[in-house]
Amino acid sequence: MRHEAIVDGRLLVRLDLDHSLKANSLFLADSVGRSHLANQLLLYESIIIPTKDFGILPILISWLGLGLATHLLKSRAIEFLHLPSMLSYVGNGVGISAFLIKPSDSRSFEWWQTAMFGEAPEAIEIQLRIMCPFIARKARERLVSLVFERTHILQYGNDEFMRAIVHETYTDIMQDQHLSAYAMALAGSPAKLRLQKLPNVDSKTMIVPTHGPIDNPAQLVLRIAETNMSLFAATKVGDTDVLTPIGGDRLLRSKVIRCGASPTAADGLSQILDLVELPDPGVAVTSGEVSVHDIVKIRRGRHSRSFRKWLRTADSTDPRDLERMYVAALGKKSFYESLPTRVLRFAITNAFGLLGFSAGLALSGADSFLVEQWLRGYSPKLFIDQLSRLYPADHTLPAAGELPVPDAG
């Protein structure tokens, strides 16, 4: 639990097959992302932002200014994770899929399609050239080189994708009573539900992940696949922390139970740190009360550095210690007393050996990519995304066992 970086899906711009300017412009104008970035700068040494087209790069320059954005890149406070393909749910029995689109002789790409489906250096250059024309050519070339140096390229083969994302996602749903009931209810409670061939997804349909509440089984499948992709990416980048939707901690519990841990042992898997009266400097940034430059100054301070060091090894024996250190890191009392409050929620996972069975025994029956990584020493800390959830509110969950269990199909 000494991870200095976090793979932060809250800063991922979800793209569909429409012009990427639409999604990127909406993300730029949304104060939530800017507020979240400011807060995360106080919590982590490095924020790793997943991206497909690097459209987040001009957004960061707009939010921060070119000088501060460059500084944060040089200091590794901001890095990127380039996703090689896009997740989707495809009809005709294909199910979860990763796809890329290539230009053809008869139809060439527009610039935004090149950024979306091209290699990372090409995407970086074209975003800066088209969206930041005020940057001179030589300065742009230096920035392209710097951004690429700060980019992790996520690479995996088809077998790895099928096991760590596709199989893992279907198994997560089938082996979790609440997720199974939720999927069946979203599908209209059919007599049988095949996860690989969901109803109302015809042979010509391809569905991509969207923001907002989950309102159909395909989006549930994709949301869990996205969560597994984040966990998978974190192990590839170097065992970082992960931002997950509400319910991510419950999903981890289900994973270890199906790999051999008893429910009683799995209950001790993670401790939830839930702090509800913390000042929210991110809101102050979006309201104009303070600037991101002010946040970076706070970030550099001795108290702030000590707070982040403590957070990396934190446990929940005294969460008030965290509150006191966070407030001290913000500095002047008059500043933080004027801020609105927020909830800071994350799950600190225990060492896997504490679950009460040996690594050899667990590996012999392991049916989870993440659990196998856990047994090799990776123990993620989950920063809980308060604006997104895997499960509905508990009182809306169908009672486990009332509906048949879906199968992978």
C-alpha positions in Angstrom: 0.0 0.0 0.0 2.8 2.4 -0.8 1.7 3.4 -4.2 2.5 7.0 -5.1 0.4 7.0 -8.3 -3.3 6.3 -9.2 -4.9 5.2 -12.5 -7.7 7.8 -12.5 -10.6 6.8 -14.6 -12.6 10.0 -13.5 -10.3 11.9 -15.9 -11.0 9.5 -18.8 -13.0 11.1 -21.6 -15.3 8.4 -22.8 -15.5 8.5 -26.6 -18.0 7.1 -28.9 -17.8 6.9 -32.7 -19.1 10.5 -33.1 -16.7 13.4 -33.6 -14.4 13.4 -30.6 -14.7 17.2 -30.3 -18.2 16.7 -28.8 -17.1 14.5 -25.9 -13.9 16.5 -25.3 -15.7 19.8 -25.4 -18.3 18.6 -22.9 -15.5 17.3 -20.6 -13.6 20.6 -20.9 -16.8 22.6 -19.8 -17.6 20.2 -16.9 -16.4 21.7 -13.6 -16.4 18.2 -12.0 -13.3 17.1 -13.8 -11.3 20.2 -13.0 -12.3 20.1 -9.4 -11.4 16.4 -9.2 -7.9 17.1 -10.7 -7.2 19.8 -8.1 -8.2 17.5 -5.3 -6.1 14.5 -6.7 -3.0 16.7 -6.9 -3.2 17.0 -3.1 -3.6 13.2 -2.6 -1.2 11.6 -5.0 2.4 12.2 -6.3 1.3 11.1 -9.8 -2.0 11.0 -11.5 -2.1 8.6 -14.4 -4.8 9.6 -16.8 -6.2 6.9 -19.2 -6.8 8.3 -22.7 -7.5 7.0 -26.2 -7.0 10.1 -28.3 -5.1 12.5 -26.0 -8.0 14.9 -26.2 -7.4 15.4 -22.5 -4.1 17.1 -23.2 -5.5 20.4 -24.7 -8.1 20.2 -21.9 -5.4 20.2 -19.3 -3.6 23.1 -21.0 -6.9 25.0 -21.0 -7.5 24.3 -17.3 -3.9 24.8 -16.1 -2.2 27.0 -18.6 0.7 25.9 -20.8 3.4 26.7 -18.2 1.8 24.9 -15.3 0.8 21.9 -17.4 4.3 21.6 -18.6 5.7 21.8 -15.1 3.3 19.1 -13.8 4.4 16.9 -16.7 8.1 17.4 -16.1 7.7 16.6 -12.4 5.6 13.5 -13.2 2.6 14.8 -11.3 0.6 14.1 -14.4 1.2 11.1 -16.7 -0.9 9.3 -19.2 -2.0 5.7 -20.0 -2.6 5.2 -23.7 -5.3 2.6 -24.4 -4.6 0.6 -27.5 -8.3 0.0 -28.4 -11.8 0.8 -27.3 -14.1 -1.3 -25.3 -17.5 -2.3 -26.7 -20.3 -4.8 -26.5 -21.1 -6.3 -29.9 -24.2 -8.2 -31.0 -24.4 -11.5 -32.8 -23.0 -13.4 -29.8 -19.6 -11.5 -29.8 -20.2 -9.8 -26.5 -17.3 -7.8 -24.8 -14.9 -6.8 -27.5 -12.0 -4.4 -28.1 -11.9 -2.7 -31.4 -9.9 -0.4 -33.7 -10.8 1.2 -37.0 -8.3 1.7 -39.8 -8.5 4.0 -42.8 -9.1 2.6 -46.2 -8.0 3.5 -49.8 -11.6 4.8 -50.4 -12.0 6.6 -47.1 -9.2 8.4 -45.3 -9.3 9.6 -41.7 -10.2 13.0 -40.5 -7.7 14.4 -38.0 -9.8 13.5 -35.0 -10.1 9.9 -36.2 -6.3 9.7 -36.7 -5.9 10.9 -33.1 -8.5 8.4 -31.8 -7.1 5.3 -33.7 -3.5 6.2 -34.4 -0.4 5.6 -32.4 0.4 7.7 -29.3 3.0 10.1 -30.8 0.8 10.8 -33.7 -2.2 11.4 -31.5 -0.3 13.8 -29.2 1.1 15.8 -32.1 -2.2 16.2 -33.9 -4.1 17.3 -30.8 -1.5 19.9 -30.0 -1.3 21.1 -33.6 -5.1 21.4 -34.1 -6.3 22.3 -30.7 -3.4 24.4 -29.4 -2.3 26.4 -32.5 -0.8 29.1 -30.2 2.1 26.8 -29.4 5.0 27.5 -31.8 6.3 24.5 -33.8 9.6 24.0 -31.9 7.8 24.3 -28.5 5.2 21.9 -29.8 7.8 19.4 -30.8 9.4 19.6 -27.3 6.0 19.1 -25.7 5.2 16.1 -27.9 8.4 14.5 -26.8 7.8 15.3 -23.1 4.2 14.0 -23.2 5.3 10.8 -24.9 8.0 10.3 -22.2 5.2 10.6 -19.6 3.0 8.1 -21.4 2.5 4.4 -20.4 1.5 2.3 -23.4 -0.9 -0.4 -22.3 -0.1 -3.5 -24.3 -1.7 -6.9 -24.1 -2.4 -9.9 -26.4 -5.8 -11.3 -27.2 -5.4 -14.2 -24.8 -4.6 -11.8 -22.0 -7.6 -9.6 -22.9 -9.9 -12.6 -23.0 -8.9 -13.8 -19.6 -8.3 -10.6 -17.6 -11.2 -8.6 -19.1 -13.8 -10.8 -20.9 -13.8 -14.0 -18.8 -13.2 -12.0 -15.6 -16.2 -9.7 -16.3 -18.6 -12.5 -17.1 -17.5 -14.5 -14.1 -17.8 -11.5 -11.8 -21.5 -11.2 -12.8 -22.3 -14.9 -12.8 -20.6 -15.6 -9.4 -22.0 -12.5 -7.6 -25.6 -13.0 -6.4 -26.4 -9.3 -6.4 -24.8 -8.6 -9.8 -26.6 -11.6 -11.3 -29.9 -10.4 -10.0 -29.2 -6.8 -11.1 -28.3 -8.0 -14.7 -31.4 -10.2 -14.8 -33.6 -7.3 -13.6 -32.1 -4.8 -16.1 -32.9 -7.4 -18.9 -36.5 -7.6 -17.8 -36.2 -10.8 -15.8 -36.1 -13.3 -18.6 -36.2 -17.1 -18.0 -32.6 -17.2 -19.2 -30.0 -14.5 -19.8 -26.9 -15.1 -21.9 -24.3 -12.4 -21.1 -22.6 -12.9 -24.4 -25.9 -12.4 -26.3 -28.0 -9.9 -24.4 -31.6 -9.1 -25.5 -32.2 -6.0 -27.6 -28.7 -6.1 -29.0 -29.1 -7.2 -32.6 -26.4 -8.5 -34.9 -25.6 -5.1 -36.3 -25.3 -3.3 -33.0 -22.1 -2.1 -31.2 -22.5 -0.5 -27.8 -19.8 1.6 -26.2 -19.5 2.7 -22.5 -21.4 5.9 -21.5 -21.5 8.2 -18.6 -24.5 8.3 -16.3 -26.6 5.7 -14.6 -26.7 2.0 -15.7 -30.0 1.4 -17.4 -29.5 -1.7 -19.4 -27.5 -5.0 -19.1 -25.0 -4.1 -21.8 -23.9 -1.0 -19.9 -23.6 -3.0 -16.7 -21.3 -5.5 -18.5 -19.2 -2.6 -19.9 -19.0 -0.8 -16.6 -17.6 -3.9 -14.9 -15.3 -4.5 -17.9 -14.0 -0.9 -17.5 -13.3 -1.6 -13.8 -11.4 -4.8 -14.6 -9.5 -2.9 -17.3 -8.5 -0.3 -14.8 -7.3 -2.9 -12.3 -5.5 -4.8 -15.1 -3.8 -1.5 -16.3 -2.7 -0.7 -12.8 -0.8 -4.0 -12.6 0.8 -3.3 -16.0 1.8 0.2 -15.1 3.5 -0.9 -11.9 1.0 -1.7 -9.1 -0.7 1.7 -8.7 -3.8 2.6 -6.8 -7.1 2.7 -8.8 -10.2 4.9 -8.9 -13.2 2.6 -9.0 -17.0 3.2 -9.0 -18.9 2.8 -5.8 -19.1 -1.0 -5.3 -15.5 -1.7 -6.5 -14.6 -2.9 -3.0 -17.6 -5.3 -3.0 -16.5 -6.6 -6.4 -13.0 -7.4 -5.0 -14.6 -9.3 -2.1 -16.5 -11.4 -4.6 -13.3 -12.1 -6.5 -11.4 -13.5 -3.5 -14.4 -15.6 -2.3 -14.7 -17.4 -5.6 -10.9 -18.1 -5.4 -11.2 -20.0 -2.2 -11.5 -17.5 0.7 -14.4 -17.9 3.1 -16.9 -15.0 3.3 -15.8 -14.4 6.9 -12.2 -14.0 5.8 -13.1 -11.9 2.8 -15.0 -9.5 5.1 -11.5 -8.4 6.4 -10.2 -7.8 2.9 -10.5 -4.1 3.0 -11.1 -1.3 5.5 -13.2 1.6 4.2 -11.9 5.1 5.1 -15.0 7.3 4.9 -14.3 11.0 5.8 -17.2 13.3 5.4 -16.2 16.7 6.7 -13.0 17.4 4.6 -12.6 20.8 3.0 -13.1 20.7 -0.8 -10.4 22.9 -2.4 -11.4 21.5 -5.9 -14.7 23.4 -5.7 -12.9 26.6 -4.7 -10.8 26.2 -7.9 -13.8 25.8 -10.2 -15.6 28.7 -8.5 -12.5 30.9 -9.0 -11.8 31.5 -5.3 -8.4 30.0 -5.7 -6.3 29.0 -8.7 -4.7 25.6 -9.6 -1.4 27.4 -9.1 -2.4 27.9 -5.4 -3.2 24.1 -5.2 0.3 23.3 -6.6 1.9 25.6 -4.0 0.0 23.8 -1.3 1.0 20.5 -2.9 4.7 21.5 -2.6 4.4 22.3 1.1 6.0 20.3 3.9 2.6 19.4 5.5 1.2 18.3 2.1 4.2 16.1 1.3 3.9 14.5 4.8 0.2 14.0 4.3 0.7 12.1 1.0 3.5 10.0 2.6 1.2 9.1 5.5 -1.7 8.3 3.1 0.4 5.7 1.2 0.7 3.7 4.4 -2.5 4.7 6.1 -4.9 2.4 7.9 -8.3 3.2 9.3 -7.4 2.8 13.0 -7.7 6.6 13.4 -9.2 8.3 10.4 -9.3 11.6 12.3 -5.5 11.6 12.0 -6.0 11.9 8.2 -8.5 14.7 8.6 -6.1 16.7 10.8 -3.2 16.2 8.4 -5.3 17.1 5.4 -6.5 20.3 7.0 -2.9 21.1 8.1 -1.8 20.6 4.5 -4.2 23.2 3.2 -2.6 25.8 5.4 -4.4 28.9 6.6 -7.5 28.2 8.7 -9.4 31.1 7.1 -8.9 29.4 3.7 -10.2 26.0 4.5 -13.0 27.2 6.8 -14.6 29.0 3.9 -14.6 25.9 1.7 -17.6 23.5 1.2 -17.0 20.0 2.5 -16.7 16.7 0.6 -16.6 13.0 1.2 -13.2 11.3 0.8 -13.8 7.5 0.5 -11.3 4.8 -0.2 -10.7 1.2 0.6 -7.4 0.1 2.0 -6.8 -3.6 1.2 -5.1 -5.9 3.6 -2.3 -8.2 2.6 -3.7 -11.3 0.8 -2.0 -13.7 3.2 -4.2 -12.4 6.0 -7.2 -14.1 4.4 -6.1 -17.3 6.0 -4.9 -19.6 3.2 -1.6 -20.1 1.4 -0.7 -18.6 -1.9 -0.1 -22.1 -3.3 -3.6 -23.3 -2.3 -5.2 -20.1 -3.7 -3.3 -20.3 -7.0 -4.4 -23.8 -7.6 -8.0 -22.7 -7.8 -7.6 -19.1 -8.7 -10.2 -17.9 -11.2 -9.4 -14.2 -11.1 -6.6 -12.3 -12.8 -6.5 -9.7 -10.0 -6.3 -12.3 -7.3 -3.2 -13.9 -8.9 -1.6 -10.5 -9.1 -2.5 -10.0 -5.4 -0.7 -13.2 -4.5 2.4 -11.7 -6.2 2.3 -8.7 -3.9 0.0 -6.2 -5.5 -2.5 -4.8 -3.0 -4.4 -1.9 -4.5 -5.9 1.0 -2.6 -9.2 1.9 -4.2 -10.1 5.6 -4.3 -13.9 5.4 -4.5 -15.6 7.5 -7.2 -18.6 9.1 -5.5 -20.2 10.0 -8.8 -20.3 6.5 -10.3 -21.5 3.1 -9.1 -21.5 -0.5 -10.1 -24.5 -1.4 -8.0 -27.8 0.4 -7.5 -28.6 1.6 -4.0 -28.9 -1.4 -1.8 -32.6 -1.1 -1.2 -33.2 -1.4 -5.0 -31.3 -4.6 -5.4 -33.4 -7.6 -6.2 -33.2 -10.2 -3.5 -30.4 -12.7 -4.3 -31.8 -16.0 -5.5 -35.1 -14.7 -6.8 -33.9 -14.7 -10.4 -32.0 -17.4 -12.3 -28.3 -16.9 -12.7 -27.1 -15.7 -16.1 -24.5 -17.6 -18.1 -21.7 -16.5 -20.3 -23.5 -18.0 -23.3 
